[in-house]
Each structure stands twice: as structure tokens, then as C-alpha cells.
Amino acid sequence: MGRMTRHTIPKLLVQLILLLVASTTAADEPTSKAGRFVDVTHATGLDFVHDPGLRGDYFVPESLGAGGALFDYDSDGDLDIYLMNGARPAAADQESEPLRNRLFRKDADGSFHDVTLASGLGDTGYGMGVAIGDVDQDGAPDVYVTNYGPDVFYRNQGDGTFVDVTQVAGIDNPDWASSAVFFDPDLDGDLDLYVANYLVLDTAVVCSDLAGRPDYCGPGSFQGVSDRLFRNQGDGTWSDVSRSAGLDQVKGKGLGVVSADLNGDHKPDLFVANDGQPNLLWLNRGAAGEILFEEQALKMGVAVDAIGRAEAGMGIALGDADGDGMVDLFLSHLRTQTNTLYSQAGDIGFVETTAAAGLAGPSLPFTGFGTGFFDADNDGDLDLAVANGRVTRGPIEAAAEGAWAAYAEPNLFFLNDGRGHFKRIVTEGGALTQQVENSRALIVGDVDNDGHVDLLVTQGGGRALLLRNIPSMRNTESMRNTESKEHWLGVQIHDGARTVVGARAWADLHAAVSSNSLEGPAVQHLLRLVAPSYSYLAHNDSRIHFGLAETPEVDMLRVRWPDGRTLTLHDLPVDRWLQLTPPRDH
């Protein structure tokens, strides 16, 4: 994969030109503390600083944490916050309270309170990421924590407390895990679990930067490892079906994972972003009640970049970026590589459309981790955010401070023009784009239930930031010529007591076209997925959000559950949350 070809040098020249253009554009834009995303971390009482346990030995896991989640752990209707900590074992001569993951409950006044010890979720392993799902169908979300070291599975007792059932459940993943996802590949109604493992770390390996100073090793210094798939037996126990499902054939270096139907056969597939190795697309080939996958990333066009080069896959965003009714994939990568947009193109699979979408040049100077598609301005299309932070030492920007200043970078925010072309927004991105941090997970959800999607951003070795989306952005950087009233519709899709992973929803609405057009009203078809385990080491809001701009009602809303049941509703009022359950017959 690293061999030089006759196509490589032209592409490298193009990348250099894009890098210079991107750097100049960013430098020429003004800076301001105003903008759409406002830092409400302190105002809401969220008090968390990730501690990777620095000892000066450049322990590689230090550079990759930390994950987190937005989820309703106590079923009171709002999103709570769970954050991973480093929790590196203390030295023998140190006596101190162990570092723990932290759970913050959102209260009725909008503030967050630390309920870690009372909840039982204060895991003391070296935390990386988290996956959340209601595995026993009791209406209470359960929690799987990925660690450098043994993972931990917590069952929600339904009373605000959790209990460690890892050994009882029979889940055993001794490898260095990163992201994980609960999904239902055999469509039996029970959630199963896929765990993306990173690599086999040899702490005796020492690496340095270009100046000869000690620095963090890259993935090329270590061997990859196979991922794991655990099947839910439905009785509180799990079985490792990695081999029988065909997953043990490949040893990768996975950092991001998502599950969705990626080939149109109505069965959940898996996509894994690998660091420095070809990505994996596991297509679901199992018959009813069977779990079986076939790796088809190269054939489907998502294994490598356009010139056949494996890239440093970190985070993953998925959604219909260009409004054509098909699911696209976006990957964040290492600086000097572009982030990559793979657009679905029907039966042929995916094609890379990064440059055409306007996403190539702006990403070259940065190392991306967490990422997500979401409708930031409620205009009906999916916008994009990327959390950035280096993994090797670089120049220190003026706004960066602290021990991680040499790794800090600004984040990226893009607005979609409705046709799948993105424009980078700097000034009016507010706190998302103006703060320079060592960012890692980017977690998406409507924290205050006001219909405007907010962001939670974690920092490696820094403070977690809660960014409220306030609809104050106006026309200086917007691609719209008029202010949007920013109507919206939120949908939570249930099956009995639990949120259904793998469901899809389509909203049809009439949108007025421009006044100089000879055409009549256009019908927009908006697709959204229930696929909360995307980004990087993260679990996002499992509810569906539609931005509707000035549309006063949704003409038709159609929901499809994973088992094929559908529900269609007409003429829905807007600016509210709906709770939907499937029809009894299908």
C-alpha cells in the first residue's frame, strides 16, 4: 500500500496546493467569540477534566483517549453525560483515589450533577470508548466500556444504578479495544455487540519526532489484532461468535465502527475505520437467525483512497450527505491526508467525492478524530463537524495552553448547501471552531430538547466541553440569503420499552423554490437513521432529528423498523418530539 505509483506524485502536489489554500483561507478570516455554538460547560456545572495519567514515557493510549456518551440513563426524558477517564494504574509509591469514568445527571434546571459513585459506573480501567444499548429489553440502557485492558459490561438496574456483569455475561475481550457498537445482525430482536480492537502494544518500543525528541509511536510500529463479535443469548449470557461469523480472518487496527444497512438488503452491516490499514466493510450474509459476514470493503470502494492508499482512519460519520436517499460515509484522518467522503452510488458501491464536496483542502493541516453529520441550522440538510487534535508534536498555536499545547488544533465545522457541497465555517462556528484544544470524541445530541442539535467534545488530557447550539448565525458566512425560522421535528423510535437500533425514518415536505424559478414547489425527501454508535469512541443521541427550515408541517413521515414493519403518518405539526412504536401487524 505504501509503494509509489505514477499517480502518487500528482496527487501529492494537489494535496500541497490544497494545504496552502486551506491555510491561507483560515488565516484570512476574522475571529470572534460570537457564533452558533456557545460554551455552556461552566454554566451547566459540567466539571470533568480527562486525566490520561501522564508519566513522561509517551504511553501510546495517552494520545488516543477519551470517549464519552450522551444517553438517558435514568429514563427521565433528557440526555445525561458519561465520560471516560485514563485511570492508568498508580505507581507503587503513590497512594491516591483511583481515576474513574464519570457520570453526570442532567437535572430539571438544565444543570449537571456528578452521580458517579451512586450509579456504580465509575469504572477504574484505562477508559477508551463506550457503547450503549438496552440488551435485555427492560427499557433501561446498558453500558459497555472499552478499555486498554479488560472491557467492562454494566447492566442498568432500572433504578439509577448499574452493576458489573462482565463475568456473569461471559464477555471477555482482553485486547486493546477502541470503539464498539450494539446492533442486531440476526434480526432476532436482541442486541449483539461488535468491538473494534486497535493493536498489540509493545511498551518497549520507543519512538521520536523529526527533531529526535521522544514522542508517541504510530500504528506502524505494532501488529494489528482481530475484532470481536459477541452474540446475545437472550438469557443474560453472551457467546463469542467472531470465528463462526468470519471475523477472525482479518487483523486490523480499528478505531471507529458503525452499523447500518450499507448495501440495501435491509440487514445491518458493519464498517470499521482502520488506522494505517485498509478499512473493513463487513456485509451481512447471514440467513434468518444466523450471524455471518463477508468482508467487501475493496469491492464496495471504501477500503482505501482514490489512488489505492490506506489512510489513518479515526472517526466515522454516516448519513445522507447529498440528499439522494442513500447513506454516505465520512472518515477523519491524519494531517497531510485529506479526510475522506465516500458517497454511495447504488449497485456499484461507493465512490470517493471528497474534493468535489469541498472537504479535501480544509482537512489537510489537521488530524481528525470525532465527527458527525447533523443538521446544525435546521435547514433540512446534514452539516458536518470534525474534532481535531494531533498524535505527534507540532507547532503551538497562540490559543493553545497546557501540557498538550503541542498537540492542540482547531476543530472544523461545515455547512451543507443542500446538494452535498460543504463550506467551512470559522467565525460563526463559535466555541466549536474558535477554541484550540487536543480534541478527541465529538458527541451529537439535543441536550436541552429545544430542537437544535448540541455538541459534547472531549479533550485528551483536557476539559470536556458542552456546546449549546443557539440559532443566532446570520448571513455573513451562511450560504443562505434569508434567515431560517429553523423549524424541526424530533422522533424517538421504540419497540416496546426500548429505542430501536437500525430503524430508519423518511420525512417528505414541500419546500418553496427560489422566486425566479419557473418550477413549482419542490418535495424534499429527508432520510435519517437510528445509528447512535458513530464518531470516535462515542455514543450519540439515539433520537432522530429533522431540520425543516420554514416548512410549517411534515407532509408525510415514514418509519421502517429493522424487522420490516412500517408506520406512515401524514400532516404532522412541527417543533416537537414524537414517540413512535410499530404497528402490531405488518
C-alpha positions as CSV (number, residue, x, y, z in Angstrom):
1,M,0.0,0.0,0.0
2,G,2.9,2.4,0.5
3,R,4.5,1.8,-2.9
4,M,5.0,4.9,-5.1
5,T,3.0,4.9,-8.3
6,R,2.8,7.2,-11.3
7,H,-0.4,8.6,-9.8
8,T,1.0,9.3,-6.4
9,I,3.2,12.4,-7.2
10,P,0.4,14.4,-8.9
11,K,-1.9,13.7,-6.0
12,L,0.7,14.8,-3.5
13,L,1.2,18.0,-5.5
14,V,-2.6,18.6,-5.4
15,Q,-2.6,18.0,-1.7
16,L,0.2,20.5,-1.2
17,I,-1.7,23.1,-3.1
18,L,-4.9,22.4,-1.2
19,L,-3.0,22.7,2.1
20,L,-1.6,26.1,1.1
21,V,-5.1,27.3,0.1
22,A,-6.7,26.0,3.3
23,S,-4.1,27.6,5.5
24,T,-4.4,30.9,3.8
25,T,-8.2,30.9,3.9
26,A,-8.3,30.1,7.6
27,A,-5.7,32.8,8.4
28,D,-7.6,35.5,6.5
29,E,-10.9,35.0,8.3
30,P,-11.7,37.2,11.3
31,T,-12.1,35.7,14.8
32,S,-14.9,36.4,17.3
33,K,-16.4,34.8,20.3
34,A,-19.9,35.1,18.7
35,G,-21.3,32.2,16.8
36,R,-23.7,29.3,16.7
37,F,-22.1,27.1,19.3
38,V,-21.8,28.6,22.8
39,D,-19.7,27.0,25.5
40,V,-22.1,26.3,28.4
41,T,-19.8,23.9,30.2
42,H,-19.3,26.0,33.3
43,A,-22.8,27.4,33.3
44,T,-24.3,23.9,33.4
45,G,-22.0,22.6,36.1
46,L,-20.3,20.0,33.9
47,D,-16.9,19.6,35.6
48,F,-14.7,17.0,34.0
49,V,-11.0,17.0,33.1
50,H,-9.7,13.9,31.3
51,D,-6.6,12.6,33.1
52,P,-4.5,10.1,31.0
53,G,-2.0,9.6,33.8
54,L,1.0,11.2,32.2
55,R,4.4,10.0,33.4
56,G,6.6,11.3,30.6
57,D,7.1,7.9,28.9
58,Y,4.8,8.6,25.9
59,F,2.5,5.7,26.7
60,V,0.5,5.4,23.4
61,P,-3.0,5.1,24.9
62,E,-2.5,8.6,26.4
63,S,-2.7,10.1,22.9
64,L,-5.9,8.4,21.8
65,G,-8.5,8.9,24.6
66,A,-11.0,10.0,25.6
67,G,-14.6,8.8,24.7
68,G,-18.0,9.6,26.0
69,A,-21.7,9.4,25.6
70,L,-25.0,11.3,25.6
71,F,-27.8,9.0,26.8
72,D,-30.8,9.0,29.1
73,Y,-29.6,6.6,31.8
74,D,-32.5,7.3,34.2
75,S,-35.3,7.4,31.6
76,D,-36.4,10.9,32.6
77,G,-36.6,12.2,29.1
78,D,-33.3,14.2,28.8
79,L,-29.7,13.3,28.0
80,D,-27.1,12.6,30.6
81,I,-23.4,12.6,30.1
82,Y,-20.9,9.7,30.6
83,L,-17.1,10.4,30.2
84,M,-14.1,8.1,30.0
85,N,-11.0,8.7,32.1
86,G,-7.4,7.5,31.7
87,A,-7.2,5.6,35.0
88,R,-3.6,4.5,34.4
89,P,-2.5,2.3,37.4
90,A,-0.8,4.4,40.0
91,A,2.9,3.9,40.7
92,A,3.7,1.7,43.7
93,D,4.8,4.7,45.8
94,Q,1.6,6.6,45.1
95,E,-1.5,6.5,47.3
96,S,-4.4,8.3,45.8
97,E,-8.0,7.9,44.9
98,P,-8.1,6.0,41.6
99,L,-9.2,7.8,38.4
100,R,-12.7,6.9,37.4
101,N,-15.1,7.3,34.5
102,R,-17.7,9.9,35.4
103,L,-21.5,10.0,35.0
104,F,-23.3,13.4,35.1
105,R,-27.1,13.5,35.6
106,K,-29.0,16.3,33.9
107,D,-31.5,17.9,36.3
108,A,-34.7,19.8,35.6
109,D,-33.0,23.2,35.8
110,G,-30.6,22.2,33.0
111,S,-27.5,21.7,35.2
112,F,-25.4,18.5,35.5
113,H,-24.5,16.8,38.7
114,D,-21.9,14.1,39.3
115,V,-23.7,10.8,40.3
116,T,-20.7,8.5,39.5
117,L,-20.4,6.8,42.9
118,A,-24.1,6.4,43.4
119,S,-24.6,5.0,39.9
120,G,-21.9,2.4,40.0
121,L,-20.5,3.5,36.6
122,G,-17.2,4.7,38.0
123,D,-15.0,2.2,36.1
124,T,-11.3,2.4,37.1
125,G,-9.9,0.8,34.0
126,Y,-7.9,2.7,31.3
127,G,-11.0,4.0,29.6
128,M,-11.2,4.4,25.8
129,G,-14.8,4.4,24.5
130,V,-18.4,3.3,25.2
131,A,-21.3,1.6,23.6
132,I,-24.9,1.8,25.0
133,G,-27.9,-0.4,24.3
134,D,-30.9,-2.0,26.0
135,V,-29.7,-5.6,25.8
136,D,-32.4,-7.2,28.0
137,Q,-35.3,-5.1,26.6
138,D,-36.3,-3.8,30.0
139,G,-36.4,-0.1,28.9
140,A,-33.1,0.8,30.7
141,P,-30.0,1.3,28.6
142,D,-27.0,-0.8,29.5
143,V,-23.3,0.2,29.1
144,Y,-20.3,-1.4,27.6
145,V,-16.9,0.3,28.4
146,T,-13.9,-0.3,26.1
147,N,-10.5,-0.2,27.8
148,Y,-6.8,-0.6,27.3
149,G,-7.1,-3.7,29.3
150,P,-10.2,-5.8,30.1
151,D,-13.5,-4.2,29.0
152,V,-16.4,-4.0,31.4
153,F,-20.2,-4.5,30.8
154,Y,-22.7,-2.8,33.1
155,R,-26.3,-3.8,33.4
156,N,-28.8,-1.0,34.2
157,Q,-30.9,-2.0,37.3
158,G,-33.6,0.5,36.3
159,D,-33.3,2.5,39.5
160,G,-30.4,4.7,38.5
161,T,-27.8,2.2,39.4
162,F,-25.6,-0.2,37.4
163,V,-23.9,-3.5,38.2
164,D,-20.8,-5.0,36.6
165,V,-22.0,-8.3,35.0
166,T,-19.0,-8.8,32.7
167,Q,-18.0,-12.2,34.1
168,V,-21.6,-13.4,34.5
169,A,-22.4,-12.4,30.9
170,G,-19.3,-14.3,29.7
171,I,-18.0,-11.3,27.7
172,D,-14.2,-11.4,27.6
173,N,-12.1,-9.1,25.4
174,P,-8.6,-8.9,26.7
175,D,-7.3,-6.8,23.7
176,W,-7.0,-3.1,23.5
177,A,-10.5,-2.1,22.4
178,S,-11.5,1.3,20.9
179,S,-15.0,1.8,19.6
180,A,-17.9,-0.6,19.9
181,V,-21.5,-0.9,18.7
182,F,-24.6,-2.7,19.8
183,F,-26.7,-3.9,16.8
184,D,-28.9,-6.8,15.7
185,P,-27.3,-8.6,12.8
186,D,-29.5,-11.7,13.0
187,L,-32.7,-9.7,13.4
188,D,-33.9,-11.7,16.4
189,G,-34.8,-8.7,18.5
190,D,-31.8,-9.0,20.8
191,L,-28.8,-6.6,20.5
192,D,-25.5,-8.2,19.9
193,L,-22.1,-6.5,20.3
194,Y,-19.2,-5.7,18.0
195,V,-15.9,-4.5,19.5
196,A,-13.3,-2.9,17.3
197,N,-9.8,-3.7,18.7
198,Y,-6.8,-1.5,18.0
199,L,-3.4,-3.1,18.1
200,V,-0.9,-5.1,20.2
201,L,1.1,-2.5,22.2
202,D,4.7,-3.3,23.0
203,T,5.7,-0.7,25.6
204,A,9.4,-1.4,25.0
205,V,9.2,0.3,21.6
206,V,10.5,3.8,21.7
207,C,9.7,6.5,19.1
208,S,10.8,10.1,18.4
209,D,9.7,13.1,16.3
210,L,11.7,14.6,13.4
211,A,13.8,16.6,15.8
212,G,14.8,13.4,17.7
213,R,12.7,14.1,20.8
214,P,10.7,11.3,22.3
215,D,7.1,11.2,21.0
216,Y,4.2,8.9,20.7
217,C,4.6,5.9,18.3
218,G,2.3,5.5,15.4
219,P,0.4,2.3,14.5
220,G,3.0,1.1,12.1
221,S,5.3,0.2,15.0
222,F,2.9,-2.6,16.2
223,Q,0.8,-5.6,15.0
224,G,-2.9,-5.4,14.4
225,V,-5.5,-7.6,16.1
226,S,-8.9,-9.1,15.1
227,D,-12.1,-7.5,16.3
228,R,-14.7,-9.4,18.4
229,L,-18.4,-10.2,18.0
230,F,-20.4,-11.3,21.0
231,R,-23.9,-12.8,20.5
232,N,-26.6,-12.1,23.0
233,Q,-28.1,-15.4,24.1
234,G,-31.2,-13.8,25.5
235,D,-30.7,-15.2,29.0
236,G,-28.1,-12.7,30.3
237,T,-25.2,-14.6,28.8
238,W,-23.2,-13.9,25.6
239,S,-21.1,-16.1,23.3
240,D,-18.1,-15.1,21.2
241,V,-19.0,-15.8,17.6
242,S,-16.1,-14.0,16.0
243,R,-14.8,-17.1,14.3
244,S,-18.1,-18.6,13.1
245,A,-19.2,-15.1,11.8
246,G,-16.0,-14.9,9.7
247,L,-14.4,-12.0,11.5
248,D,-11.2,-13.7,12.7
249,Q,-9.9,-13.8,9.1
250,V,-8.6,-10.2,9.3
251,K,-6.3,-8.4,11.8
252,G,-6.9,-4.7,11.6
253,K,-6.2,-1.6,13.7
254,G,-9.7,-0.4,14.3
255,L,-10.6,3.0,15.8
256,G,-14.1,3.7,14.6
257,V,-17.0,1.5,13.9
258,V,-20.6,2.0,12.7
259,S,-23.5,-0.3,11.8
260,A,-26.1,0.3,9.2
261,D,-27.6,-1.3,6.1
262,L,-24.9,-0.2,3.5
263,N,-26.0,-2.3,0.5
264,G,-29.8,-2.0,0.5
265,D,-30.7,-5.5,1.6
266,H,-32.3,-4.4,4.9
267,K,-29.8,-6.2,7.0
268,P,-27.3,-4.4,9.3
269,D,-23.7,-4.3,8.1
270,L,-20.5,-3.1,9.8
271,F,-18.0,-0.5,8.7
272,V,-14.6,-0.3,10.5
273,A,-12.1,2.6,10.1
274,N,-8.6,1.2,10.4
275,D,-5.5,3.2,11.3
276,G,-3.0,2.9,8.6
277,Q,-4.6,-0.2,7.1
278,P,-7.4,-0.7,4.6
279,N,-10.9,-0.2,6.1
280,L,-13.3,-3.1,6.6
281,L,-16.8,-3.4,5.3
282,W,-18.5,-6.5,6.7
283,L,-21.6,-7.2,4.6
284,N,-24.2,-9.2,6.5
285,R,-24.6,-12.5,4.6
286,G,-26.5,-14.4,7.4
287,A,-29.8,-16.1,6.8
288,A,-32.6,-15.7,9.3
289,G,-31.3,-16.2,12.8
290,E,-27.7,-16.6,11.6
291,I,-24.7,-14.3,12.1
292,L,-22.3,-14.4,9.1
293,F,-20.3,-11.6,7.5
294,E,-18.2,-11.2,4.3
295,E,-15.5,-8.5,4.0
296,Q,-16.2,-6.4,0.9
297,A,-14.6,-3.0,1.5
298,L,-12.3,-3.1,-1.6
299,K,-15.1,-4.2,-3.9
300,M,-17.5,-1.6,-2.5
301,G,-15.0,1.2,-2.8
302,V,-14.4,2.1,0.8
303,A,-11.1,0.2,1.7
304,V,-8.6,2.9,0.5
305,D,-8.5,6.3,-1.0
306,A,-8.9,7.1,-4.7
307,I,-5.2,6.2,-5.5
308,G,-5.3,2.9,-3.5
309,R,-3.6,4.2,-0.4
310,A,-4.7,3.0,3.1
311,E,-5.2,6.0,5.4
312,A,-5.3,6.7,9.1
313,G,-8.9,6.0,9.8
314,M,-10.1,7.5,13.1
315,G,-13.7,8.6,13.3
316,I,-16.8,7.9,11.1
317,A,-19.8,9.9,10.3
318,L,-22.7,8.4,8.4
319,G,-25.8,9.9,6.8
320,D,-27.3,11.0,3.5
321,A,-24.9,13.9,2.9
322,D,-26.1,14.7,-0.7
323,G,-29.8,14.2,-0.3
324,D,-30.1,11.3,-2.8
325,G,-31.7,8.9,-0.3
326,M,-28.6,6.7,0.2
327,V,-26.2,6.5,3.2
328,D,-22.8,8.0,2.8
329,L,-19.6,7.6,4.9
330,F,-17.2,10.2,6.0
331,L,-13.8,9.4,7.7
332,S,-11.5,11.6,9.6
333,H,-7.7,11.1,9.1
334,L,-4.2,12.2,9.9
335,R,-2.8,15.6,9.0
336,T,-1.3,15.7,5.4
337,Q,-4.0,13.2,4.4
338,T,-7.4,14.5,3.5
339,N,-10.5,13.4,5.4
340,T,-12.5,11.2,3.0
341,L,-16.1,11.2,1.9
342,Y,-17.4,8.0,0.3
343,S,-20.7,8.7,-1.4
344,Q,-23.0,5.7,-2.0
345,A,-23.7,5.2,-5.7
346,G,-26.2,2.3,-5.9
347,D,-25.2,-1.1,-7.0
348,I,-21.6,-0.2,-7.7
349,G,-21.0,0.6,-4.0
350,F,-19.3,3.9,-3.1
351,V,-17.2,6.5,-4.8
352,E,-14.8,9.0,-3.2
353,T,-16.2,12.5,-3.6
354,T,-14.1,14.4,-1.0
355,A,-12.7,17.1,-3.3
356,A,-16.0,17.6,-5.1
357,A,-17.8,18.1,-1.8
358,G,-15.3,20.8,-0.7
359,L,-13.9,18.7,2.1
360,A,-10.4,17.9,0.9
361,G,-8.3,21.1,1.3
362,P,-9.7,22.3,4.7
363,S,-8.7,19.0,6.4
364,L,-5.1,18.6,5.2
365,P,-3.5,20.6,8.1
366,F,-5.4,18.7,10.8
367,T,-5.7,15.3,12.5
368,G,-9.4,14.4,12.8
369,F,-10.9,12.2,15.4
370,G,-14.6,12.5,16.3
371,T,-17.0,13.5,13.6
372,G,-20.7,13.6,12.8
373,F,-23.3,14.6,10.3
374,F,-26.2,16.6,11.8
375,D,-28.5,19.4,10.7
376,A,-26.9,22.3,12.6
377,D,-29.1,25.1,11.2
378,N,-32.3,23.1,10.7
379,D,-32.4,23.8,7.0
380,G,-33.1,20.2,6.0
381,D,-29.6,19.0,5.0
382,L,-26.8,17.4,7.0
383,D,-23.9,19.6,8.1
384,L,-20.6,18.3,9.4
385,A,-18.3,18.8,12.3
386,V,-14.8,17.3,13.0
387,A,-12.9,17.3,16.3
388,N,-9.2,17.7,15.7
389,G,-6.0,17.1,17.7
390,R,-2.5,15.8,16.8
391,V,-1.0,12.5,17.8
392,T,2.6,13.8,17.3
393,R,4.1,17.0,18.4
394,G,3.6,20.1,16.2
395,P,3.8,23.9,16.3
396,I,2.0,25.5,19.2
397,E,-0.9,27.9,18.2
398,A,-1.4,31.1,20.2
399,A,-4.7,29.9,21.7
400,A,-3.3,26.6,23.0
401,E,-2.2,26.1,26.6
402,G,-1.1,23.4,29.0
403,A,0.8,20.1,28.7
404,W,-1.0,19.2,25.4
405,A,-0.4,22.6,23.6
406,A,1.9,21.0,21.1
407,Y,-0.9,18.6,20.1
408,A,-3.8,21.1,20.0
409,E,-5.7,22.1,16.8
410,P,-8.9,24.0,16.0
411,N,-12.0,21.9,15.1
412,L,-13.8,22.0,11.8
413,F,-17.4,22.9,11.0
414,F,-19.0,22.8,7.6
415,L,-22.4,23.9,6.3
416,N,-24.1,21.9,3.5
417,D,-25.6,23.8,0.6
418,G,-28.3,21.1,0.2
419,R,-26.6,19.4,-2.7
420,G,-23.8,17.8,-0.9
421,H,-21.2,20.6,-1.2
422,F,-19.8,21.9,2.1
423,K,-18.4,25.3,3.1
424,R,-16.0,25.6,6.0
425,I,-17.4,28.0,8.7
426,V,-14.9,29.5,11.1
427,T,-16.0,32.7,12.8
428,E,-19.6,31.8,13.2
429,G,-18.9,28.3,14.4
430,G,-18.4,29.9,17.8
431,A,-16.8,27.9,20.5
432,L,-16.6,24.8,18.3
433,T,-14.2,26.4,15.9
434,Q,-12.5,29.1,17.9
435,Q,-11.1,27.1,20.8
436,V,-7.9,25.3,20.1
437,E,-7.7,22.0,22.0
438,N,-6.5,18.4,21.8
439,S,-10.0,17.2,20.8
440,R,-11.0,13.6,20.5
441,A,-14.6,12.5,20.7
442,L,-17.4,14.6,19.2
443,I,-20.8,13.6,20.5
444,V,-24.0,14.8,19.0
445,G,-27.4,15.3,20.7
446,D,-30.1,17.8,21.6
447,V,-29.2,18.2,25.2
448,D,-31.8,20.9,26.1
449,N,-34.6,19.4,23.9
450,D,-35.1,22.6,22.0
451,G,-34.8,21.1,18.5
452,H,-31.3,22.5,17.9
453,V,-28.6,19.8,18.0
454,D,-25.8,20.4,20.5
455,L,-22.3,19.0,20.8
456,L,-20.2,17.5,23.5
457,V,-16.5,17.5,22.7
458,T,-13.9,15.6,24.8
459,Q,-10.3,16.6,25.1
460,G,-7.3,14.3,25.5
461,G,-5.9,15.5,28.8
462,G,-8.3,18.4,29.0
463,R,-11.7,19.6,29.9
464,A,-14.9,18.2,28.3
465,L,-16.8,21.0,26.5
466,L,-20.6,21.2,26.3
467,L,-21.5,23.4,23.3
468,R,-25.1,24.6,23.0
469,N,-26.4,25.2,19.5
470,I,-28.1,28.7,19.6
471,P,-29.8,29.7,16.3
472,S,-28.1,33.1,16.1
473,M,-26.0,32.6,13.0
474,R,-26.7,35.1,10.3
475,N,-25.7,35.7,6.7
476,T,-22.0,36.7,6.8
477,E,-20.8,33.1,6.4
478,S,-24.1,31.4,5.7
479,M,-24.8,30.0,2.2
480,R,-28.5,31.1,2.6
481,N,-29.7,34.6,1.6
482,T,-32.6,34.6,4.1
483,E,-32.8,33.9,7.8
484,S,-34.3,30.5,8.6
485,K,-37.1,30.1,11.1
486,E,-35.4,26.7,11.9
487,H,-38.5,24.5,12.4
488,W,-37.7,21.0,13.3
489,L,-39.2,17.6,14.2
490,G,-37.7,15.1,16.6
491,V,-38.6,11.4,16.7
492,Q,-37.8,8.7,19.2
493,I,-38.5,5.2,17.7
494,H,-39.4,2.5,20.1
495,D,-40.2,-1.2,20.1
496,G,-41.9,-1.8,23.4
497,A,-39.8,-0.2,26.1
498,R,-36.6,0.3,24.2
499,T,-35.2,2.5,21.5
500,V,-34.7,0.5,18.3
501,V,-31.2,0.5,16.8
502,G,-31.3,0.1,13.0
503,A,-34.6,1.8,12.3
504,R,-34.9,4.4,9.5
505,A,-37.2,7.4,9.0
506,W,-38.1,9.4,5.9
507,A,-39.8,12.8,6.1
508,D,-41.4,14.3,3.0
509,L,-42.1,18.0,2.9
510,H,-42.8,20.7,0.4
511,A,-40.1,23.3,0.2
512,A,-40.6,26.6,-1.7
513,V,-38.1,27.1,-4.5
514,S,-36.5,30.4,-5.4
515,S,-38.8,33.2,-6.6
516,N,-37.1,33.4,-10.1
517,S,-37.7,29.7,-10.8
518,L,-40.3,28.5,-13.2
519,E,-40.8,25.3,-11.3
520,G,-43.5,24.7,-8.7
521,P,-42.9,23.7,-5.1
522,A,-40.2,21.0,-4.7
523,V,-40.7,18.0,-2.5
524,Q,-37.7,17.2,-0.1
525,H,-37.2,13.6,1.0
526,L,-35.1,13.5,4.2
527,L,-33.5,10.3,5.4
528,R,-32.4,9.8,9.0
529,L,-31.0,6.7,10.8
530,V,-31.1,5.3,14.3
531,A,-27.4,4.5,14.5
532,P,-26.0,6.2,17.6
533,S,-22.6,4.5,17.8
534,Y,-20.7,6.6,15.3
535,S,-17.9,9.3,15.6
536,Y,-15.0,8.1,17.7
537,L,-15.2,6.2,21.0
538,A,-18.7,7.7,21.3
539,H,-22.4,7.1,21.8
540,N,-24.6,9.8,20.4
541,D,-28.3,10.8,20.9
542,S,-30.3,7.8,19.7
543,R,-33.2,10.0,18.7
544,I,-33.8,11.2,15.1
545,H,-33.8,14.9,14.3
546,F,-35.2,16.6,11.2
547,G,-34.4,20.2,10.4
548,L,-37.4,21.7,8.4
549,A,-36.4,25.4,7.8
550,E,-39.6,27.4,7.3
551,T,-41.8,24.3,6.5
552,P,-44.9,24.5,8.8
553,E,-45.6,20.8,8.7
554,V,-44.3,17.5,7.6
555,D,-46.4,16.1,4.8
556,M,-45.5,12.5,5.4
557,L,-43.3,10.6,7.9
558,R,-42.5,7.0,7.2
559,V,-40.6,4.8,9.7
560,R,-39.2,1.4,9.0
561,W,-38.3,-0.9,11.9
562,P,-35.5,-3.5,11.3
563,D,-37.9,-6.4,11.0
564,G,-39.8,-4.7,8.2
565,R,-42.7,-3.2,10.0
566,T,-43.6,0.3,8.8
567,L,-45.6,3.2,10.0
568,T,-46.7,6.2,7.9
569,L,-48.1,9.4,9.4
570,H,-49.4,12.5,7.5
571,D,-49.6,16.2,8.1
572,L,-47.6,16.3,11.3
573,P,-47.1,19.6,13.2
574,V,-43.6,20.7,13.8
575,D,-41.3,21.9,16.6
576,R,-42.0,18.9,18.9
577,W,-40.7,15.4,19.9
578,L,-42.7,12.3,18.8
579,Q,-42.6,8.9,20.5
580,L,-43.4,6.2,17.9
581,T,-44.0,2.5,18.3
582,P,-44.5,0.0,15.5
583,P,-47.9,-1.2,14.3
584,R,-49.0,-4.6,15.6
585,D,-49.5,-6.1,12.1
586,H,-47.1,-5.8,9.1
